[in-house]
Amino acid sequence: MESGLLVSGLGVSVRDGGRILQGVSLEVRPSEICALMGPNGSGKSTLALTLAGHPRFRVDEGWIRLDGEDITRAEPEYRAKKGLFLAFQKQVEIPGLPIEDMIWEAYRARWTGEKRPSLIDFRKRLMAVSSGLGFGPELLRRGVNEGFSGGEGRKAELIQMLMLNPRVSVLDEIDSGLDVDSLRLVIQSLREYVKGGGSALVITHHPRLLSMLNPARVYVLIKGRLVEVGGQELAELVEREGFSRWGEVGDGQKSAERRSGV
């Protein structure tokens, strides 16, 4: 059986707008970390949101499969229950909804029947996971992303990922807002998640993050197209030469992403 995330020939437009992605193909196999790199405005976040099923974007061609199942037209809720997780680039505040309550509702929705975990077991695991990321219990009682710093918001997303243990995680600029010590904690948690059978697509334009993750494959996205695929050496090439090796992002691409709100 086909496992992991497989994307083939994906063309994506903004609804009532222009084309952003053209012919994008990639794969993320079980227990792998892969990376998607590109300059600002290249379409990285559009791809992440499309994978998650955001209604703002229309798939014009190609398909998305998760563990062999075509989810190209599936609702976002179905994709999440199937095991696809997205850590957003831009976090949304939900005042009044404690983050621990939100995680609990998502956590218990994943299980039914006799094996469903108890609230007590959930809280024990939540405390252990959050403590490992230096995320205090007072933050768990705060509204989702309410007043969080950039680093706190990133840690909150990692806690959700580790608690839900999805099949595939798409992490959009997970290193943003993190200091050096916090980044090390996040990378350690990500490695443990992958060792447990999960897989991750890490989206970044910072090559140094990838030197700490050693991804199985690195994809470079320019102007909505994948222009090169390689290993860690490709990230090192980007660090030495920058994205100008493949040309600069055009004004049309930037305008399309601005219209989409990405």
C-alpha positions as CSV (number, residue, x, y, z in Angstrom):
1,M,0.0,0.0,0.0
2,E,1.2,3.5,-0.9
3,S,2.1,5.4,2.3
4,G,2.9,9.0,3.1
5,L,2.0,12.2,1.2
6,L,2.2,12.2,-2.6
7,V,1.5,15.3,-4.7
8,S,1.5,15.1,-8.5
9,G,1.3,17.9,-11.1
10,L,-0.5,20.2,-8.8
11,G,-1.8,23.5,-10.4
12,V,-3.5,25.9,-8.0
13,S,-5.3,29.2,-8.4
14,V,-6.8,31.7,-6.0
15,R,-10.6,31.5,-6.3
16,D,-11.6,34.4,-8.6
17,G,-7.9,35.2,-9.0
18,G,-4.7,34.1,-10.8
19,R,-2.6,31.0,-10.9
20,I,0.0,30.6,-8.1
21,L,1.2,27.0,-8.4
22,Q,2.0,25.1,-11.6
23,G,2.9,21.4,-12.0
24,V,4.1,20.9,-8.4
25,S,5.1,17.3,-7.6
26,L,6.6,16.0,-4.4
27,E,6.5,13.2,-1.8
28,V,7.0,12.8,1.9
29,R,7.4,9.1,2.9
30,P,6.8,7.7,6.4
31,S,9.5,8.6,9.0
32,E,11.0,11.2,6.7
33,I,11.7,14.9,7.0
34,C,11.6,16.8,3.7
35,A,12.0,20.5,3.1
36,L,10.4,23.0,0.8
37,M,12.5,26.2,0.2
38,G,12.0,29.3,-1.7
39,P,12.0,33.1,-1.5
40,N,9.1,35.1,-0.1
41,G,6.2,35.1,-2.5
42,S,7.2,31.8,-4.2
43,G,4.0,29.9,-3.3
44,K,5.2,27.9,-0.3
45,S,2.3,28.9,2.0
46,T,-0.2,28.5,-0.8
47,L,1.0,24.9,-1.2
48,A,0.7,24.3,2.6
49,L,-2.9,25.7,2.7
50,T,-3.9,23.8,-0.4
51,L,-2.7,20.5,1.1
52,A,-4.9,21.3,4.2
53,G,-7.9,22.0,2.0
54,H,-8.2,25.8,2.4
55,P,-11.3,26.9,0.5
56,R,-9.6,30.1,-0.8
57,F,-7.6,28.0,-3.3
58,R,-8.8,26.0,-6.2
59,V,-6.9,22.9,-7.6
60,D,-7.1,23.2,-11.3
61,E,-5.0,20.1,-12.1
62,G,-3.1,17.3,-10.5
63,W,-3.9,15.5,-7.3
64,I,-2.9,14.9,-3.6
65,R,-2.8,11.5,-2.0
66,L,-2.4,10.6,1.7
67,D,-1.6,6.9,2.4
68,G,-2.9,6.0,-1.1
69,E,-6.2,7.9,-0.8
70,D,-7.0,10.8,-3.1
71,I,-7.8,13.8,-0.8
72,T,-7.6,16.4,-3.5
73,R,-11.3,17.4,-3.1
74,A,-11.7,16.3,0.5
75,E,-13.0,18.7,3.2
76,P,-10.3,20.1,5.7
77,E,-11.9,18.2,8.6
78,Y,-11.6,14.9,6.7
79,R,-7.9,15.5,5.9
80,A,-7.2,16.3,9.5
81,K,-8.9,13.1,10.7
82,K,-7.1,11.2,8.1
83,G,-3.8,12.4,9.6
84,L,-2.7,15.6,7.9
85,F,-1.6,18.4,10.2
86,L,-0.8,22.0,9.3
87,A,1.2,24.4,11.4
88,F,0.2,27.8,10.0
89,Q,2.6,30.5,9.0
90,K,0.2,33.1,10.3
91,Q,-1.4,32.1,13.6
92,V,-5.0,32.9,14.5
93,E,-6.1,34.0,17.9
94,I,-9.2,32.5,19.4
95,P,-9.8,34.4,22.6
96,G,-11.8,32.6,25.3
97,L,-10.9,29.1,24.1
98,P,-8.1,27.6,26.3
99,I,-5.6,25.9,24.2
100,E,-5.7,22.8,26.4
101,D,-9.4,22.5,25.7
102,M,-9.0,22.8,22.0
103,I,-6.3,20.1,22.0
104,W,-8.5,17.8,24.1
105,E,-11.4,18.1,21.7
106,A,-9.2,17.3,18.7
107,Y,-7.4,14.5,20.7
108,R,-10.6,12.7,21.7
109,A,-12.1,13.0,18.2
110,R,-9.3,10.8,16.9
111,W,-10.4,7.8,19.1
112,T,-13.7,6.0,19.6
113,G,-14.7,2.9,21.5
114,E,-13.1,1.2,24.5
115,K,-9.5,2.3,23.7
116,R,-10.3,6.0,23.9
117,P,-8.0,7.7,26.4
118,S,-9.2,9.3,29.6
119,L,-9.0,13.0,30.4
120,I,-6.6,12.2,33.2
121,D,-4.2,10.3,30.8
122,F,-4.6,13.1,28.3
123,R,-3.6,15.8,30.9
124,K,-0.6,13.8,32.1
125,R,0.7,13.5,28.6
126,L,-0.1,17.1,27.8
127,M,1.9,18.2,30.8
128,A,4.9,16.1,29.8
129,V,4.9,17.3,26.2
130,S,4.5,21.0,27.1
131,S,7.1,20.8,29.8
132,G,9.6,19.3,27.3
133,L,9.1,22.3,25.1
134,G,9.4,24.8,28.0
135,F,5.7,25.7,27.7
136,G,4.2,26.4,31.1
137,P,0.8,25.3,32.3
138,E,-0.4,28.9,32.6
139,L,0.0,29.2,28.8
140,L,-2.1,26.1,28.3
141,R,-5.0,27.8,30.1
142,R,-4.8,30.9,27.9
143,G,-6.9,31.4,24.8
144,V,-5.5,29.9,21.6
145,N,-2.6,32.1,20.6
146,E,-4.0,34.9,22.7
147,G,-1.1,37.2,23.5
148,F,1.5,34.6,22.6
149,S,4.9,35.7,21.4
150,G,6.0,34.3,18.1
151,G,8.0,31.6,19.8
152,E,5.2,30.6,22.2
153,G,2.9,30.3,19.2
154,R,5.3,28.0,17.5
155,K,5.7,25.8,20.6
156,A,1.9,25.7,20.9
157,E,1.7,24.3,17.4
158,L,4.3,21.7,18.1
159,I,2.4,20.6,21.2
160,Q,-0.7,20.1,19.1
161,M,1.3,18.0,16.6
162,L,2.9,15.8,19.3
163,M,-0.4,15.3,21.1
164,L,-2.3,14.4,17.9
165,N,0.5,12.4,16.4
166,P,-0.6,12.9,12.8
167,R,0.6,10.8,9.8
168,V,2.1,13.8,8.0
169,S,2.8,17.3,9.4
170,V,3.2,20.4,7.2
171,L,5.2,22.9,9.2
172,D,5.2,26.4,7.6
173,E,8.2,28.4,8.9
174,I,8.2,26.6,12.3
175,D,11.5,28.3,13.1
176,S,10.0,31.8,13.0
177,G,10.2,33.7,16.2
178,L,12.3,31.1,18.1
179,D,15.5,31.8,19.9
180,V,18.4,29.4,19.7
181,D,17.5,27.3,22.8
182,S,13.8,27.1,21.8
183,L,14.8,26.0,18.3
184,R,16.9,23.2,19.7
185,L,13.9,22.0,21.7
186,V,11.6,22.1,18.7
187,I,14.1,20.2,16.5
188,Q,14.5,17.5,19.2
189,S,10.7,17.1,19.4
190,L,10.4,16.9,15.6
191,R,13.1,14.2,15.5
192,E,11.3,12.2,18.2
193,Y,8.0,12.6,16.3
194,V,9.6,11.2,13.1
195,K,11.2,8.3,15.0
196,G,7.8,7.4,16.1
197,G,6.6,7.0,12.5
198,G,5.4,10.4,11.6
199,S,6.7,12.4,8.7
200,A,7.1,16.2,8.1
201,L,7.3,18.7,5.3
202,V,9.2,21.6,6.7
203,I,8.7,24.9,4.8
204,T,11.4,27.5,5.2
205,H,13.7,29.9,3.4
206,H,16.5,29.5,6.0
207,P,19.1,26.9,5.0
208,R,20.6,26.8,8.4
209,L,17.5,25.2,9.9
210,L,17.9,22.3,7.5
211,S,21.6,21.7,8.5
212,M,20.1,20.7,11.9
213,L,17.4,18.5,10.4
214,N,19.3,16.8,7.6
215,P,16.2,16.3,5.4
216,A,15.8,13.3,3.1
217,R,14.9,15.6,0.2
218,V,14.9,19.4,-0.4
219,Y,12.5,21.0,-2.9
220,V,13.1,24.5,-4.2
221,L,10.0,26.4,-5.3
222,I,10.4,29.6,-7.5
223,K,7.5,31.5,-9.0
224,G,5.1,28.7,-8.2
225,R,7.2,26.0,-9.9
226,L,9.6,23.4,-8.4
227,V,12.9,24.1,-10.1
228,E,15.2,21.6,-8.3
229,V,15.1,18.6,-6.0
230,G,18.1,17.4,-4.0
231,G,19.5,16.4,-0.6
232,Q,21.1,18.4,2.1
233,E,23.7,19.6,-0.4
234,L,20.9,21.6,-2.2
235,A,20.2,23.5,1.0
236,E,23.9,24.2,1.4
237,L,24.0,25.5,-2.2
238,V,21.1,27.9,-1.4
239,E,23.0,29.2,1.6
240,R,26.1,29.9,-0.5
241,E,24.4,31.3,-3.6
242,G,20.9,32.3,-2.5
243,F,17.8,31.9,-4.6
244,S,19.1,34.2,-7.3
245,R,20.7,31.2,-8.8
246,W,17.2,30.4,-10.2
247,G,16.1,34.0,-10.9
248,E,14.0,36.3,-8.8
249,V,10.3,36.2,-7.9
250,G,8.3,38.1,-10.5
251,D,5.9,40.8,-9.7
252,G,3.0,38.7,-11.0
253,Q,3.7,36.0,-8.5
254,K,3.9,38.5,-5.7
255,S,0.7,40.1,-6.7
256,A,-1.1,36.8,-6.8
257,E,0.0,35.9,-3.3
258,R,-1.0,39.3,-2.0
259,R,-4.5,38.9,-3.5
260,S,-4.8,35.5,-1.8
261,G,-3.9,36.9,1.6
262,V,-0.8,34.6,2.0
